[in-house]
Amino acid sequence: MAQIVGGFIMPHAPHSVATPPAPPPQDKLEACQAAFDRVKERIRELEVDTVIVIGDDHYTLHGPHCIPSVLIGIGDVSGPVEPWLDVPRVPIVNNEPLARHIMSHGHNHGVDWAYAKSMVLDHSCYVPWHHAIRGLDGISMIPVYLNAGVDPLIPTRRCYEVGQAVARAVAEYEGADRVAIYGTGGMSHWPGMARMGQVNEEWDRHLVELIRGGDVEALIALSDQAILADGGNGGLELKNWVCAMGAFGECTGDIIAYQAMYEWVCGCAWAELKEAA
């Protein structure tokens, strides 16, 4: 039977791929790359063959005509869709049988998945693939999108429940897949808003400690209004982390790194989820 063997929190900052207007100092760049490299190293050690990447649309894939709360890619995948990332669009190997199983299992057990038989990823799923999957032989990914960016937002509690449903679906899959979960995005940032470029390091470090302690209930308890005030509209991407924590199960967080990346207009954290004692 398939099993979830790893879980990770990480940023999906587009300027980690695209050239930012003001490049970060070399030591900060190296620290960020080392954090992504540590995730890749753990993926090898855990003998993962499929990664479920949880991201959120940035009004790029969808618009006012259709904004799905939860979407899974079940067919052809490529990326990125944004030309301003200035990297070639490439095909990305999807684990289609497992993706379809997660979709079907959800439809029979309370998760009304929207699905895409063909999709071009935006940076929220492409960047984690680029930094923390690309180059690992034999590893496929499954993209999952939550509406963590456009009002009306998916409730954070529901994100946790979706993660739990993914875990149940994986556990009932007949394949021998070894699966990891990436919860991506954050931390504090205000894309497209007056405060764009600011980073709330104090708020970020508070969330880092919640992840370290595995206090998912404290994350869920943060209201969308409080997150917007302290962490910006980009801070709402903690919903993706909560989904990953729901999929992984009771856990603590082994913090890999935190960087206040003003040059990337966001705070960035990396953590490995570990089973709670």
C-alpha positions as CSV (number, residue, x, y, z in Angstrom):
1,M,0.0,0.0,0.0
2,A,1.1,3.6,-0.6
3,Q,2.2,5.7,2.4
4,I,3.1,9.3,3.2
5,V,6.7,9.2,4.3
6,G,7.7,12.9,4.4
7,G,6.3,16.4,4.7
8,F,7.9,19.7,4.2
9,I,7.1,23.4,4.4
10,M,8.9,25.8,2.0
11,P,8.4,29.0,0.1
12,H,7.4,29.3,-3.6
13,A,8.9,32.8,-4.0
14,P,9.0,33.6,-7.8
15,H,12.1,35.8,-7.5
16,S,14.0,32.7,-6.4
17,V,13.8,31.8,-10.1
18,A,13.3,35.1,-11.8
19,T,15.9,37.9,-11.3
20,P,14.6,40.3,-8.7
21,P,15.1,44.1,-9.2
22,A,17.6,44.1,-6.4
23,P,19.4,40.7,-6.0
24,P,19.9,39.5,-2.5
25,P,23.3,39.3,-0.9
26,Q,25.2,36.1,-1.9
27,D,25.2,34.7,1.7
28,K,21.4,34.9,1.8
29,L,21.0,33.3,-1.7
30,E,23.3,30.5,-0.6
31,A,21.4,29.9,2.6
32,C,18.1,29.6,0.6
33,Q,19.6,27.3,-1.9
34,A,21.1,25.2,0.9
35,A,17.6,24.9,2.4
36,F,16.1,23.7,-0.8
37,D,19.0,21.3,-1.3
38,R,18.4,19.9,2.2
39,V,14.8,19.1,1.2
40,K,16.1,17.3,-1.9
41,E,18.6,15.4,0.2
42,R,15.8,14.2,2.5
43,I,13.6,13.2,-0.4
44,R,16.4,10.9,-1.6
45,E,17.0,9.5,1.9
46,L,13.3,8.8,2.3
47,E,13.2,7.1,-1.1
48,V,10.2,9.2,-2.2
49,D,8.8,8.5,-5.6
50,T,5.9,11.0,-5.7
51,V,5.6,14.5,-4.2
52,I,2.2,16.2,-3.8
53,V,2.8,19.9,-4.0
54,I,0.2,22.2,-2.4
55,G,0.1,25.7,-3.8
56,D,-2.4,28.4,-4.6
57,D,-3.4,30.2,-7.7
58,H,-2.4,33.9,-8.0
59,Y,-5.2,34.9,-10.3
60,T,-3.1,33.4,-13.0
61,L,-4.7,30.1,-13.8
62,H,-8.2,31.1,-12.9
63,G,-10.2,34.3,-12.8
64,P,-13.6,35.7,-11.8
65,H,-15.3,33.2,-14.2
66,C,-14.1,30.2,-12.1
67,I,-12.1,30.0,-8.9
68,P,-12.0,26.4,-7.5
69,S,-11.6,25.9,-3.8
70,V,-9.6,22.7,-4.3
71,L,-8.1,21.5,-7.5
72,I,-5.9,18.6,-8.4
73,G,-4.0,18.0,-11.6
74,I,-4.8,14.5,-13.0
75,G,-3.3,14.7,-16.5
76,D,-0.6,16.5,-18.4
77,V,1.4,19.0,-16.5
78,S,4.0,21.6,-17.5
79,G,5.3,24.9,-16.3
80,P,5.7,27.7,-15.6
81,V,2.8,29.7,-17.1
82,E,4.4,33.1,-16.3
83,P,6.8,34.3,-19.0
84,W,8.3,36.8,-16.6
85,L,9.9,34.0,-14.7
86,D,12.2,33.9,-17.7
87,V,12.7,30.1,-17.7
88,P,11.6,27.8,-20.5
89,R,8.3,25.9,-20.1
90,V,9.0,22.2,-19.6
91,P,6.9,19.1,-19.1
92,I,6.6,17.8,-15.6
93,V,5.9,14.2,-14.8
94,N,2.6,13.7,-13.0
95,N,1.7,10.5,-11.1
96,E,-1.6,10.3,-12.9
97,P,-2.9,7.1,-11.4
98,L,-2.5,8.3,-7.9
99,A,-3.8,11.7,-8.7
100,R,-7.0,10.2,-10.2
101,H,-7.3,7.9,-7.1
102,I,-7.1,10.9,-4.7
103,M,-9.7,12.7,-6.8
104,S,-12.1,9.7,-7.0
105,H,-11.6,8.9,-3.3
106,G,-12.4,12.5,-2.4
107,H,-15.6,12.5,-4.5
108,N,-16.7,9.5,-2.6
109,H,-15.7,10.8,0.8
110,G,-16.7,14.5,1.0
111,V,-14.1,16.4,-1.0
112,D,-15.5,17.9,-4.2
113,W,-12.3,18.1,-6.1
114,A,-12.1,20.3,-9.2
115,Y,-9.7,18.7,-11.6
116,A,-7.5,19.5,-14.6
117,K,-6.7,17.0,-17.3
118,S,-4.1,19.4,-18.6
119,M,-2.5,22.3,-16.8
120,V,0.4,24.7,-16.9
121,L,1.6,25.5,-13.4
122,D,2.0,28.9,-12.0
123,H,5.0,29.6,-9.7
124,S,3.3,28.3,-6.6
125,C,3.7,24.7,-7.7
126,Y,6.5,25.3,-10.3
127,V,9.0,26.9,-8.0
128,P,9.0,24.0,-5.4
129,W,9.3,21.5,-8.3
130,H,12.2,23.6,-9.8
131,H,14.2,23.8,-6.5
132,A,13.2,20.7,-4.6
133,I,12.2,18.0,-7.1
134,R,13.8,18.8,-10.5
135,G,16.8,16.6,-11.2
136,L,15.7,13.8,-8.9
137,D,15.5,10.7,-11.1
138,G,12.2,8.8,-11.1
139,I,10.2,11.2,-9.0
140,S,6.8,12.5,-10.2
141,M,4.6,15.2,-8.7
142,I,0.9,15.8,-8.2
143,P,-0.1,19.5,-8.2
144,V,-2.8,20.6,-5.7
145,Y,-4.2,24.1,-5.7
146,L,-6.2,25.7,-2.8
147,N,-7.9,29.0,-3.0
148,A,-5.8,30.7,-0.5
149,G,-5.5,34.0,-2.4
150,V,-8.9,35.2,-3.7
151,D,-11.9,36.2,-1.7
152,P,-14.0,34.2,-0.7
153,L,-11.1,32.1,0.7
154,I,-11.2,28.5,1.5
155,P,-11.5,28.2,5.4
156,T,-8.2,27.1,7.0
157,R,-10.0,24.3,8.9
158,R,-11.2,23.0,5.6
159,C,-7.6,23.0,4.3
160,Y,-6.6,20.7,7.2
161,E,-9.6,18.4,6.4
162,V,-8.6,18.3,2.8
163,G,-5.1,17.2,3.9
164,Q,-6.5,14.5,6.1
165,A,-8.6,13.3,3.1
166,V,-5.5,13.2,0.9
167,A,-3.8,11.0,3.6
168,R,-6.7,8.6,3.7
169,A,-6.8,8.3,-0.1
170,V,-3.0,7.6,-0.2
171,A,-3.4,5.0,2.5
172,E,-6.0,3.2,0.4
173,Y,-4.1,3.3,-2.8
174,E,-3.0,-0.2,-3.9
175,G,0.3,1.0,-5.3
176,A,3.6,0.9,-3.3
177,D,4.2,4.6,-3.7
178,R,6.2,6.5,-1.2
179,V,4.8,10.0,-1.0
180,A,6.0,13.3,0.3
181,I,3.8,16.4,0.9
182,Y,5.1,20.0,0.2
183,G,3.1,22.8,1.8
184,T,4.3,25.9,0.0
185,G,4.1,29.7,0.2
186,G,4.3,32.5,2.7
187,M,5.5,33.9,4.9
188,S,4.6,37.5,5.4
189,H,4.3,39.5,2.1
190,W,1.9,41.9,0.5
191,P,1.9,41.2,-3.3
192,G,0.2,44.0,-5.3
193,M,-0.7,45.9,-2.1
194,A,0.6,49.2,-0.7
195,R,2.9,47.4,1.8
196,M,4.5,45.3,-0.9
197,G,8.2,44.8,-0.1
198,Q,7.7,44.7,3.6
199,V,8.4,41.6,5.7
200,N,7.0,41.1,9.3
201,E,9.9,39.1,10.8
202,E,8.3,39.0,14.2
203,W,5.1,37.5,12.8
204,D,7.1,35.1,10.7
205,R,9.2,33.8,13.6
206,H,6.0,33.3,15.7
207,L,4.7,31.1,12.9
208,V,8.0,29.3,12.7
209,E,7.7,28.4,16.4
210,L,4.1,27.2,15.9
211,I,5.4,24.9,13.2
212,R,8.3,23.8,15.4
213,G,5.8,22.8,18.1
214,G,3.4,21.2,15.6
215,D,0.6,23.6,16.9
216,V,-1.6,23.3,13.9
217,E,-4.7,24.3,15.9
218,A,-3.0,27.7,16.6
219,L,-2.5,28.1,12.9
220,I,-6.1,27.2,12.1
221,A,-7.3,29.7,14.8
222,L,-5.7,32.6,13.0
223,S,-8.5,34.5,11.4
224,D,-8.1,35.6,7.8
225,Q,-8.4,39.2,9.0
226,A,-5.6,38.8,11.5
227,I,-3.4,37.2,8.9
228,L,-4.0,40.0,6.4
229,A,-3.2,42.6,9.1
230,D,0.0,40.9,10.3
231,G,1.2,38.9,7.3
232,G,-0.5,40.3,4.3
233,N,-2.4,38.7,1.6
234,G,0.6,36.5,0.9
235,G,0.5,35.3,4.5
236,L,-2.8,33.6,3.8
237,E,-0.7,30.9,2.1
238,L,-0.2,29.3,5.5
239,K,-3.4,27.5,4.5
240,N,-1.2,25.4,2.2
241,W,1.1,24.5,5.2
242,V,-2.0,23.5,7.2
243,C,-3.1,21.3,4.4
244,A,0.3,19.6,4.4
245,M,0.2,19.1,8.1
246,G,-3.3,17.6,7.9
247,A,-1.9,15.1,5.3
248,F,1.2,14.3,7.3
249,G,-0.7,13.8,10.6
250,E,0.3,14.8,14.2
251,C,3.7,16.3,13.9
252,T,6.4,18.7,15.0
253,G,8.6,20.8,12.7
254,D,12.3,20.4,12.3
255,I,13.2,24.0,11.1
256,I,15.7,24.0,8.3
257,A,16.0,27.7,7.7
258,Y,14.3,31.1,8.0
259,Q,15.3,34.1,5.9
260,A,13.6,37.6,5.7
261,M,14.1,38.0,2.0
262,Y,13.2,41.6,1.4
263,E,14.7,41.3,-2.1
264,W,12.1,38.6,-2.8
265,V,9.4,40.7,-1.0
266,C,8.6,37.9,1.4
267,G,9.7,36.0,4.5
268,C,10.8,32.4,3.7
269,A,10.8,29.4,5.9
270,W,11.7,25.7,5.3
271,A,10.8,22.9,7.7
272,E,10.6,19.1,7.7
273,L,7.5,17.7,9.4
274,K,8.3,14.9,11.9
275,E,6.0,12.5,13.7
276,A,5.0,13.9,17.1
277,A,6.4,12.0,20.0
